[in-house]
Amino acid sequence: MLAPPRTVVRREAGMYAIEQALRRRGFDRIAGADEAGRGACAGPLVVAACMLPPGRRGEVPGLADSKLLTPASREEVYAEVVKRAQAYAIVVIDTPDVDHRGVHAANLDGMRRSVGMLDPEPQYVLTDGFRVDGLCAPALAVPKGDRVVACIAAASVLAKVTRDRLMMQLHESWPQYDFARHKGYITAEHTAALAEHGPCEIHRSSFVNVSTLLGSQRHVSIAVSDDMQLEGVLAE
């Protein structure tokens, strides 16, 4: 039995080349999946899946890796993706679940859930960087997929804009950390705020910088408690 001819897609062919190659092989519904917030030490992990239609309607103006776009441009592209997509789904995984599962496992589960929510069901799935088992269709992990595959870039924009909006809301509850500025990522300003105020309930205790501070707080509390200075513990 002869194997099917090998398809070679060059990076310089553009963001839509892989999807076009798959459509030539008979896959009409192609989904991309990506996440936002994997490296943040506070806030939710957000995973999105998106199917763009074939032809000019699926060519989203300004589409690029969400990290390369300005906040204003991301909002514009987000609106276009929502308007043009065959289907899309967004999954928000909160901090306790991220800590319980671990970031990588939570990310993979979020991709399965978001892809599984698409209607109609995809015939092929492209994921950013990581292989994801247990999907409803054949899949391919694409290194730096959010820069080279349109449907993955679209998913990255959906995830990033959704998460940024959530972090803006969380900033209202915990303004001392300035989540509106750094969105929960580990910046110098965020590190300084953590040192001054300690972690809050949306900080990820599974991250070393947060767990170290939590361990230090527990040690101080035990020492104060042993001295029977309970009022000092409560005041802190």
C-alpha positions as CSV (number, residue, x, y, z in Angstrom):
1,M,0.0,0.0,0.0
2,L,1.4,3.4,-1.0
3,A,1.6,6.1,1.6
4,P,-0.1,9.4,0.7
5,P,2.2,12.1,-0.6
6,R,3.9,14.2,2.0
7,T,2.7,17.8,2.3
8,V,5.4,20.4,3.0
9,V,4.3,23.8,4.2
10,R,6.9,26.5,4.4
11,R,6.7,29.2,7.1
12,E,7.1,32.0,4.5
13,A,3.8,30.8,2.8
14,G,1.8,32.8,5.4
15,M,-0.6,32.2,8.3
16,Y,-3.3,30.4,6.2
17,A,-1.0,28.0,4.4
18,I,-1.4,25.0,6.8
19,E,-5.2,25.3,6.8
20,Q,-5.3,25.6,3.0
21,A,-3.1,22.4,2.8
22,L,-5.4,20.5,5.1
23,R,-8.5,21.7,3.1
24,R,-6.9,20.3,-0.1
25,R,-6.7,17.0,1.8
26,G,-10.5,17.1,2.5
27,F,-10.5,18.6,6.0
28,D,-13.0,21.5,5.8
29,R,-13.4,22.3,9.5
30,I,-10.1,23.1,11.1
31,A,-9.8,24.3,14.7
32,G,-6.9,26.0,16.4
33,A,-6.4,26.0,20.2
34,D,-4.3,28.2,22.4
35,E,-4.1,29.6,26.0
36,A,-3.3,32.8,27.8
37,G,-1.9,33.1,31.4
38,R,0.3,30.0,31.5
39,G,3.2,32.0,32.9
40,A,1.3,34.2,35.2
41,C,1.5,33.6,39.0
42,A,-2.0,35.1,39.6
43,G,-5.4,34.9,38.0
44,P,-7.1,32.3,35.8
45,L,-5.8,30.3,32.9
46,V,-7.9,30.9,29.8
47,V,-8.0,28.5,26.8
48,A,-9.8,29.1,23.5
49,A,-10.5,27.1,20.4
50,C,-11.5,28.7,17.1
51,M,-12.5,27.5,13.6
52,L,-12.2,30.1,10.8
53,P,-14.2,29.6,7.6
54,P,-12.5,29.1,4.2
55,G,-12.0,31.9,1.7
56,R,-11.8,35.6,2.2
57,R,-14.3,35.6,5.1
58,G,-11.8,33.6,7.2
59,E,-9.0,36.1,6.5
60,V,-9.1,38.3,9.6
61,P,-7.8,41.8,9.2
62,G,-4.8,42.4,11.5
63,L,-4.6,38.9,12.8
64,A,-1.3,38.0,14.4
65,D,0.0,36.3,17.6
66,S,-1.9,38.1,20.4
67,K,1.4,38.9,22.2
68,L,2.6,41.0,19.1
69,L,-0.6,43.2,19.1
70,T,-1.3,46.3,21.1
71,P,-4.3,46.1,23.5
72,A,-6.4,48.2,21.2
73,S,-5.4,46.1,18.2
74,R,-6.3,42.9,20.1
75,E,-9.7,44.2,20.9
76,E,-10.3,45.0,17.2
77,V,-9.1,41.6,16.0
78,Y,-11.1,39.9,18.8
79,A,-14.3,41.5,17.4
80,E,-13.5,40.4,13.9
81,V,-12.7,36.8,15.0
82,V,-16.0,36.6,16.9
83,K,-17.9,38.0,13.9
84,R,-16.2,35.7,11.3
85,A,-15.6,32.4,13.1
86,Q,-17.4,29.2,12.1
87,A,-17.4,28.4,15.8
88,Y,-15.4,29.3,18.9
89,A,-15.3,28.4,22.6
90,I,-13.5,29.9,25.6
91,V,-12.8,28.0,28.8
92,V,-11.7,29.8,32.1
93,I,-9.8,27.7,34.6
94,D,-9.6,29.4,38.0
95,T,-6.7,29.5,40.3
96,P,-7.6,26.6,42.7
97,D,-8.0,24.3,39.7
98,V,-4.7,25.4,38.2
99,D,-2.9,24.8,41.5
100,H,-4.6,21.4,41.9
101,R,-3.9,20.1,38.5
102,G,-0.7,22.0,37.6
103,V,-0.5,24.5,34.8
104,H,0.4,22.0,32.0
105,A,-2.3,19.5,32.9
106,A,-4.9,22.3,33.3
107,N,-3.9,23.7,29.9
108,L,-4.3,20.4,28.2
109,D,-7.7,19.8,29.8
110,G,-8.8,23.3,28.8
111,M,-7.8,22.6,25.2
112,R,-9.8,19.3,25.2
113,R,-12.8,21.1,26.7
114,S,-12.7,24.1,24.4
115,V,-12.3,22.0,21.2
116,G,-15.1,19.7,22.5
117,M,-17.4,22.6,22.8
118,L,-17.2,23.6,19.1
119,D,-20.3,23.2,17.0
120,P,-19.9,22.0,14.3
121,E,-17.3,19.5,15.5
122,P,-13.8,20.1,13.9
123,Q,-12.4,17.5,11.5
124,Y,-8.8,18.5,12.3
125,V,-7.2,20.3,15.3
126,L,-4.0,22.4,15.4
127,T,-2.6,23.2,18.8
128,D,0.1,25.7,19.8
129,G,3.3,23.9,20.8
130,F,2.0,21.0,22.8
131,R,0.6,17.7,21.7
132,V,-2.9,17.2,23.1
133,D,-4.3,13.6,23.3
134,G,-7.9,12.7,23.7
135,L,-9.3,15.2,21.1
136,C,-12.4,14.5,19.0
137,A,-10.3,14.7,15.7
138,P,-6.8,14.1,14.5
139,A,-4.4,16.8,15.7
140,L,-1.1,18.4,15.1
141,A,1.1,20.4,17.5
142,V,2.6,23.3,15.7
143,P,5.7,25.0,17.3
144,K,5.0,28.7,17.7
145,G,1.7,28.0,16.1
146,D,0.2,31.4,17.2
147,R,2.6,33.1,14.8
148,V,2.3,30.8,11.8
149,V,-1.3,29.4,11.8
150,A,-4.4,31.6,11.5
151,C,-6.8,29.6,13.5
152,I,-4.3,29.2,16.4
153,A,-3.6,33.0,16.3
154,A,-7.4,33.6,16.4
155,A,-7.7,31.4,19.5
156,S,-4.7,33.2,21.1
157,V,-6.5,36.5,20.6
158,L,-9.8,35.2,22.1
159,A,-7.9,33.8,25.1
160,K,-5.7,36.8,25.7
161,V,-8.5,39.4,25.4
162,T,-10.8,37.4,27.7
163,R,-8.1,37.0,30.3
164,D,-7.0,40.6,30.2
165,R,-10.6,41.7,30.8
166,L,-10.9,39.3,33.7
167,M,-7.7,40.7,35.2
168,M,-9.0,44.2,34.9
169,Q,-12.0,43.2,36.9
170,L,-9.8,41.5,39.5
171,H,-7.8,44.6,39.8
172,E,-10.9,46.3,41.3
173,S,-10.9,43.8,44.2
174,W,-7.1,43.9,44.7
175,P,-5.8,47.2,43.5
176,Q,-2.6,47.0,45.6
177,Y,-1.1,44.4,43.1
178,D,-1.9,46.5,40.0
179,F,-3.2,43.6,38.0
180,A,-4.6,46.0,35.5
181,R,-1.0,46.8,34.4
182,H,0.8,43.4,34.5
183,K,-2.2,41.0,34.3
184,G,-0.7,38.7,37.0
185,Y,2.6,38.0,35.3
186,I,5.9,38.1,37.2
187,T,7.2,41.6,36.7
188,A,9.4,43.7,39.0
189,E,6.4,45.7,40.1
190,H,4.3,42.6,40.8
191,T,7.2,41.0,42.8
192,A,7.5,44.2,44.9
193,A,3.7,44.2,45.6
194,L,3.8,40.6,46.6
195,A,6.7,41.2,49.0
196,E,4.8,44.1,50.6
197,H,1.3,42.7,50.8
198,G,1.8,39.0,50.5
199,P,-0.2,36.7,48.2
200,C,-4.0,37.1,47.8
201,E,-6.5,34.3,47.0
202,I,-6.0,34.5,43.3
203,H,-2.2,34.0,43.5
204,R,-1.1,30.6,42.4
205,S,0.4,28.7,45.4
206,S,1.9,26.2,43.0
207,F,4.3,28.8,41.7
208,V,7.6,29.0,43.6
209,N,7.6,32.8,44.2
210,V,4.1,32.6,45.7
211,S,4.7,29.4,47.7
212,T,7.9,30.8,49.2
213,L,6.0,33.8,50.5
214,L,3.2,31.6,51.8
215,G,5.8,29.4,53.6
216,S,7.4,32.5,55.1
217,Q,4.0,33.8,56.3
218,R,3.2,30.4,57.9
219,H,6.5,30.4,59.7
220,V,6.0,33.9,61.1
221,S,2.5,33.1,62.2
222,I,3.6,30.0,64.1
223,A,6.4,31.9,65.8
224,V,4.0,34.6,66.9
225,S,1.4,32.1,68.0
226,D,4.0,30.3,70.1
227,D,4.7,33.6,71.9
228,M,0.9,33.9,72.5
229,Q,0.8,37.2,70.6
230,L,-2.4,36.2,68.8
231,E,-3.6,39.8,68.4
232,G,-0.5,40.6,66.4
233,V,-1.2,37.7,64.0
234,L,-4.8,38.8,63.5
235,A,-3.7,42.4,62.9
236,E,-1.3,41.3,60.2
